[in-house]
């Protein structure tokens, strides 16, 4: 069996180094931990449990958390590839299992590597809006994240002594881990350990610098590697779902359009009446789960004014419904913190002009600190739950 990759000295590259692997592991752990925490924010904003109500202020909070989520995910790609390169000879070590702890370590590697690759691959596909898979991305991404982070925690617990021995000062001998501790770098051709680390760091930095403009104000022109610029599209805003794709083109243009507001005192408004009431103007970003965000000036009717006119109680949650007849986001629930915020509008104008059909004409929801998928377009009904 001690042939091929199992033979002693089969992997001679100086880059297969415990200290380098430990340092990369620390940075990868920080990136994955950050992506996991910010991903939880996004998931619970989209699917809040009954006991949780997200605040509407600060208005930029979701822009920050989701931007950081996507940025750390993208930066993790070179970190993960480099980490796998430094440690893959360990997959061929002999004997395959030495102790119970060693067996546990090796078992946790399977969901850790598989989950990490899955999360990054599907996450990149999502921000590019490419869905070759049949499962629902949001739910699957959420549960695989828990599996991956759980495997990561167990892996850290099994490797913490080795990491401390390699990155700490003077601990190698006391740890008794000389077979797993980095040795002085041998002379030779090829990239040095330091050079390899700098190359990986540079790659992560370049990816971040050329994609972060998706959500950082004023840097839209730097998004060379991002799938979209935040200032390109109708009325200088990107569009994820068009009126044609949503199947609402005829309904949105229908002269008989009515906005219905249900409640103790229900009422309806024609498009002309809704436009006449549109006197409130706010500056709010719109932030998509794909990581891009753009500032815009919206004009419309304050949602709280419509709710009060309909006699809807202050503590009530309302549902805002689209003209769409299909799709998981054809309606969204608006909890009291957002429903009663004076900056939450049923917007009819964008940048001083009537909404483009692809942006939700005749009216769309716009609220502070809220994912773009919940900023319902082509609104035709608001009801109390």
C-alpha positions as CSV (number, residue, x, y, z in Angstrom):
1,X,0.0,0.0,0.0
2,X,2.9,2.4,0.5
3,X,3.1,3.2,-3.2
4,X,2.1,6.1,-5.2
5,X,0.7,8.9,-2.9
6,X,1.1,6.6,0.1
7,X,4.9,6.3,-0.1
8,X,7.1,8.3,2.2
9,X,8.1,11.6,0.6
10,X,5.5,11.5,-2.1
11,X,4.7,15.2,-1.6
12,X,7.9,17.2,-1.4
13,X,6.7,20.7,-2.0
14,X,7.7,23.1,0.7
15,X,4.2,24.6,0.5
16,X,2.7,21.6,2.2
17,X,3.6,23.2,5.5
18,X,1.8,23.0,8.8
19,X,2.4,26.6,9.8
20,X,1.2,27.9,6.4
21,X,-1.8,25.6,6.6
22,X,-2.5,26.9,10.1
23,X,-2.4,30.5,9.1
24,X,-4.6,29.9,6.1
25,X,-7.0,28.0,8.3
26,X,-7.3,30.9,10.7
27,X,-8.1,33.4,8.0
28,X,-10.5,31.0,6.3
29,X,-12.2,30.4,9.7
30,X,-12.6,34.2,10.2
31,X,-14.0,34.6,6.7
32,X,-16.4,31.6,7.0
33,X,-17.5,32.8,10.5
34,X,-18.2,36.3,9.2
35,X,-20.1,34.9,6.2
36,X,-22.1,32.6,8.4
37,X,-23.1,35.4,10.9
38,X,-24.1,37.9,8.2
39,X,-25.9,35.1,6.3
40,X,-28.0,34.4,9.4
41,X,-29.0,38.1,9.4
42,X,-30.2,37.8,5.8
43,X,-32.0,34.6,6.3
44,X,-33.9,35.8,9.4
45,X,-34.8,39.1,7.7
46,X,-36.4,37.1,4.8
47,X,-37.9,34.4,7.1
48,X,-38.3,35.9,10.5
49,X,-39.4,33.7,13.4
50,X,-42.6,34.8,15.1
51,X,-40.8,36.2,18.1
52,X,-38.4,38.4,16.1
53,X,-39.1,41.8,14.5
54,X,-36.2,43.4,12.7
55,X,-35.8,47.2,13.2
56,X,-36.2,49.6,10.3
57,X,-33.3,51.7,11.4
58,X,-30.5,52.2,10.6
59,X,-31.6,52.2,7.0
60,X,-28.1,51.0,5.8
61,X,-27.8,48.0,8.1
62,X,-28.8,45.3,5.6
63,X,-26.7,46.9,2.9
64,X,-23.7,46.5,5.2
65,X,-24.4,43.0,6.4
66,X,-25.3,41.5,3.0
67,X,-22.4,43.3,1.3
68,X,-20.0,41.9,3.8
69,X,-21.6,38.5,3.4
70,X,-21.0,38.4,-0.3
71,X,-17.6,40.0,-0.1
72,X,-16.3,37.5,2.5
73,X,-17.7,34.6,0.5
74,X,-15.9,35.7,-2.6
75,X,-12.6,36.3,-0.7
76,X,-12.9,32.8,0.7
77,X,-12.4,31.2,-2.7
78,X,-8.6,31.7,-3.0
79,X,-8.3,31.0,0.7
80,X,-10.1,27.7,0.4
81,X,-8.1,26.6,-2.7
82,X,-4.8,27.5,-1.0
83,X,-5.8,25.7,2.2
84,X,-6.7,22.6,0.3
85,X,-3.4,22.7,-1.6
86,X,-1.4,22.9,1.6
87,X,-3.1,20.0,3.4
88,X,-4.2,17.6,0.7
89,X,-1.2,15.3,1.3
90,X,-2.7,14.5,4.7
91,X,-5.5,12.7,2.8
92,X,-2.9,10.0,1.9
93,X,-1.2,9.6,5.2
94,X,-0.5,6.2,6.6
95,X,-2.0,4.6,8.6
96,X,-5.3,6.3,7.7
97,X,-6.5,6.3,11.3
98,X,-4.3,6.3,14.4
99,X,-6.7,7.1,17.3
100,X,-10.3,7.9,18.0
101,X,-9.6,11.6,18.0
102,X,-7.8,11.2,14.6
103,X,-10.7,9.3,13.2
104,X,-13.1,12.1,14.3
105,X,-10.9,14.7,12.7
106,X,-10.9,12.8,9.4
107,X,-14.6,12.2,9.5
108,X,-15.4,15.9,10.0
109,X,-13.2,16.8,7.0
110,X,-15.8,15.3,4.6
111,X,-18.8,17.6,5.5
112,X,-16.4,20.5,6.0
113,X,-14.8,20.4,2.5
114,X,-17.9,19.3,0.7
115,X,-20.0,22.0,2.5
116,X,-17.5,24.7,1.9
117,X,-17.2,24.0,-1.8
118,X,-21.0,23.7,-2.1
119,X,-21.6,27.0,-0.3
120,X,-19.1,28.9,-2.4
121,X,-20.1,27.4,-5.7
122,X,-23.9,27.9,-5.2
123,X,-23.3,31.3,-3.7
124,X,-21.4,32.5,-6.7
125,X,-24.1,31.0,-9.0
126,X,-26.7,32.9,-7.0
127,X,-25.1,36.3,-7.3
128,X,-24.7,35.7,-11.0
129,X,-28.4,34.6,-11.1
130,X,-27.5,31.3,-12.7
131,X,-29.5,28.4,-11.3
132,X,-28.6,25.1,-12.9
133,X,-29.7,23.2,-9.8
134,X,-33.3,22.2,-9.0
135,X,-33.4,22.9,-5.3
136,X,-34.5,26.2,-3.7
137,X,-31.2,28.1,-3.1
138,X,-32.2,30.1,0.0
139,X,-33.3,27.2,2.1
140,X,-30.6,24.8,1.0
141,X,-27.9,27.4,1.4
142,X,-29.1,28.1,5.0
143,X,-29.1,24.4,6.1
144,X,-25.8,23.5,4.4
145,X,-24.3,26.5,6.2
146,X,-25.2,25.0,9.6
147,X,-23.7,21.7,8.6
148,X,-20.5,23.3,7.3
149,X,-20.1,25.6,10.4
150,X,-20.7,22.7,12.7
151,X,-18.0,20.6,11.0
152,X,-15.7,23.6,11.2
153,X,-16.2,24.0,14.9
154,X,-15.4,20.3,15.5
155,X,-12.4,20.5,13.2
156,X,-11.1,23.5,15.1
157,X,-11.5,21.7,18.4
158,X,-9.5,18.8,17.1
159,X,-6.7,20.9,15.6
160,X,-6.4,23.8,18.1
161,X,-3.3,22.4,19.7
162,X,-1.5,21.9,16.4
163,X,-2.5,25.4,15.3
164,X,-1.2,26.9,18.5
165,X,2.0,25.0,18.2
166,X,2.6,26.4,14.7
167,X,1.5,30.0,15.1
168,X,2.4,30.5,18.8
169,X,5.9,31.3,20.2
170,X,8.0,28.6,21.6
171,X,5.2,26.1,22.0
172,X,6.3,23.5,19.5
173,X,8.6,21.6,21.8
174,X,6.2,21.8,24.8
175,X,3.3,20.6,22.6
176,X,5.2,17.4,21.7
177,X,4.1,17.8,18.1
178,X,7.4,17.9,16.2
179,X,6.0,15.7,13.4
180,X,3.3,18.3,12.7
181,X,5.1,21.5,13.3
182,X,6.6,23.6,10.5
183,X,10.2,23.1,9.9
184,X,12.7,25.8,8.5
185,X,12.0,26.4,4.9
186,X,14.4,24.5,2.7
187,X,16.2,26.3,-0.1
188,X,15.0,25.5,-3.6
189,X,13.3,26.7,-6.7
190,X,9.6,27.8,-6.9
191,X,7.4,29.9,-4.8
192,X,8.4,30.3,-1.1
193,X,6.0,29.9,1.7
194,X,5.9,33.7,2.2
195,X,5.5,34.3,-1.5
196,X,2.6,31.8,-1.6
197,X,0.9,33.5,1.3
198,X,1.3,36.9,-0.3
199,X,-0.1,35.6,-3.6
200,X,-3.1,34.2,-1.8
201,X,-3.7,37.4,0.1
202,X,-3.3,39.5,-3.0
203,X,-5.8,37.3,-4.8
204,X,-8.3,37.7,-2.0
205,X,-7.7,41.4,-1.9
206,X,-8.1,41.9,-5.7
207,X,-11.4,40.0,-5.6
208,X,-12.7,42.1,-2.8
209,X,-11.5,45.4,-4.3
210,X,-13.1,44.6,-7.7
211,X,-16.5,43.4,-6.3
212,X,-17.0,45.5,-3.1
213,X,-18.2,48.4,-5.2
214,X,-21.5,46.5,-5.6
215,X,-22.5,47.8,-2.2
216,X,-20.0,50.5,-1.2
217,X,-21.4,53.9,-2.2
218,X,-19.4,55.7,-4.9
219,X,-17.4,52.7,-6.0
220,X,-19.7,51.4,-8.7
221,X,-17.2,51.9,-11.4
222,X,-14.7,49.5,-9.8
223,X,-16.8,46.3,-10.0
224,X,-14.7,44.7,-12.7
225,X,-15.3,41.1,-11.4
226,X,-18.9,41.6,-10.2
227,X,-21.8,40.4,-12.3
228,X,-23.5,43.8,-12.4
229,X,-22.9,47.5,-11.7
230,X,-25.3,49.1,-9.2
231,X,-25.9,52.1,-11.5
232,X,-26.8,50.2,-14.7
233,X,-30.4,49.6,-15.6
234,X,-33.7,51.4,-16.1
235,X,-33.6,54.7,-14.2
236,X,-30.0,53.8,-13.1
237,X,-31.0,50.8,-11.0
238,X,-30.4,47.1,-11.8
239,X,-33.4,44.9,-12.4
240,X,-33.5,41.2,-11.2
241,X,-37.0,40.4,-12.4
242,X,-38.6,42.2,-15.3
243,X,-42.3,42.8,-15.8
244,X,-42.3,40.4,-18.7
245,X,-40.7,37.6,-16.6
246,X,-43.2,38.2,-13.8
247,X,-46.1,38.1,-16.3
248,X,-47.6,41.4,-15.1
249,X,-47.1,43.6,-18.2
250,X,-50.8,43.8,-19.2
251,X,-52.0,44.0,-15.6
252,X,-49.6,46.8,-14.7
253,X,-50.7,48.8,-17.8
254,X,-54.5,48.2,-17.2
255,X,-56.4,51.5,-17.0
256,X,-58.7,49.7,-14.5
257,X,-55.9,49.2,-12.0
258,X,-57.0,49.6,-8.4
259,X,-55.0,49.5,-5.2
260,X,-57.0,47.8,-2.4
261,X,-56.2,48.5,1.2
262,X,-58.1,46.1,3.6
263,X,-58.9,46.7,7.2
264,X,-61.7,47.9,9.4
265,X,-62.3,50.7,6.9
266,X,-61.3,49.3,3.6
267,X,-60.9,51.4,0.5
268,X,-59.6,51.4,-3.0
269,X,-57.6,53.9,-5.1
270,X,-57.3,54.2,-8.8
271,X,-53.8,54.8,-10.3
272,X,-54.6,58.5,-10.8
273,X,-55.7,58.8,-7.1
274,X,-52.6,57.0,-5.9
275,X,-50.4,59.2,-8.0
276,X,-52.2,62.3,-6.6
277,X,-51.5,61.2,-3.1
278,X,-47.8,60.6,-3.8
279,X,-46.2,63.5,-2.0
280,X,-43.6,61.9,0.3
281,X,-40.0,61.7,-0.9
282,X,-37.2,59.7,0.8
283,X,-33.6,58.7,-0.1
284,X,-33.2,55.0,0.5
285,X,-30.9,52.3,-0.8
286,X,-32.3,49.2,-2.3
287,X,-30.2,46.1,-1.4
288,X,-30.4,42.7,-3.1
289,X,-29.5,39.4,-1.6
290,X,-27.0,39.0,-4.4
291,X,-24.9,41.7,-2.7
292,X,-25.5,44.8,-4.8
293,X,-27.0,47.9,-3.4
294,X,-27.8,51.3,-4.9
295,X,-29.0,54.6,-3.5
296,X,-32.2,56.1,-5.0
297,X,-34.7,58.9,-4.4
298,X,-38.3,57.5,-4.1
299,X,-41.6,59.4,-4.1
300,X,-44.9,57.9,-3.1
301,X,-47.5,57.5,-0.3
302,X,-46.4,56.7,3.2
303,X,-47.6,53.2,4.0
304,X,-48.5,54.3,7.6
305,X,-51.0,56.9,6.1
306,X,-52.8,54.2,4.1
307,X,-52.9,51.9,7.2
308,X,-54.3,54.6,9.4
309,X,-56.9,55.6,6.8
310,X,-58.0,51.9,6.7
311,X,-58.2,51.8,10.5
312,X,-55.5,49.1,10.8
313,X,-54.1,49.0,14.4
314,X,-50.6,50.2,15.2
315,X,-49.4,46.7,16.3
316,X,-50.7,44.9,13.2
317,X,-48.6,43.1,10.6
318,X,-49.7,43.7,7.0
319,X,-49.2,41.8,3.8
320,X,-48.3,43.6,0.6
321,X,-49.3,41.7,-2.5
322,X,-48.1,42.0,-6.1
323,X,-49.9,41.6,-9.3
324,X,-47.8,38.5,-9.8
325,X,-49.7,35.3,-9.6
326,X,-46.7,33.0,-9.0
327,X,-43.4,33.1,-7.4
328,X,-42.1,32.8,-3.8
329,X,-41.8,36.6,-3.4
330,X,-45.1,37.7,-4.9
331,X,-46.1,39.0,-1.5
332,X,-44.3,40.1,1.7
333,X,-45.2,40.6,5.3
334,X,-44.4,43.9,6.8
335,X,-44.0,44.0,10.6
336,X,-45.0,47.1,12.6
337,X,-41.4,48.6,12.9
338,X,-41.4,48.8,9.1
339,X,-45.1,49.3,8.4
340,X,-45.2,52.3,10.8
341,X,-41.8,53.9,9.8
342,X,-42.5,57.2,8.0
343,X,-39.8,56.3,5.4
344,X,-41.7,53.2,4.2
345,X,-43.5,54.1,1.0
346,X,-45.7,52.7,-1.7
347,X,-43.5,54.4,-4.2
348,X,-44.8,55.6,-7.6
349,X,-41.8,57.6,-8.7
350,X,-38.1,57.0,-8.9
351,X,-35.6,59.8,-9.3
352,X,-38.5,62.2,-10.0
353,X,-39.9,60.1,-12.8
354,X,-42.7,57.6,-12.9
355,X,-41.6,54.1,-12.0
356,X,-40.4,52.0,-14.9
357,X,-42.5,48.9,-15.5
358,X,-39.5,46.8,-14.5
359,X,-39.2,48.6,-11.2
360,X,-42.7,48.0,-10.2
361,X,-45.0,50.5,-12.0
362,X,-47.6,51.5,-10.9
363,X,-46.4,51.1,-7.3
364,X,-43.9,49.2,-5.3
365,X,-42.9,48.9,-1.7
366,X,-39.7,50.5,-0.5
367,X,-38.7,50.4,3.2
368,X,-35.5,51.0,5.1
369,X,-33.3,48.1,6.2
370,X,-35.0,45.5,4.2
371,X,-33.9,42.9,1.6
372,X,-34.7,43.8,-2.0
373,X,-36.7,40.5,-2.5
374,X,-39.2,41.9,0.1
375,X,-39.5,45.3,-1.6
376,X,-42.6,44.0,-3.4
377,X,-43.1,45.3,-7.0
378,X,-46.4,45.9,-8.9
379,X,-48.4,46.3,-5.6
380,X,-52.1,46.0,-5.9
381,X,-53.3,45.0,-2.4
382,X,-52.4,45.7,1.2
383,X,-54.2,43.7,3.9
384,X,-54.0,43.2,7.7
385,X,-52.9,39.8,8.9
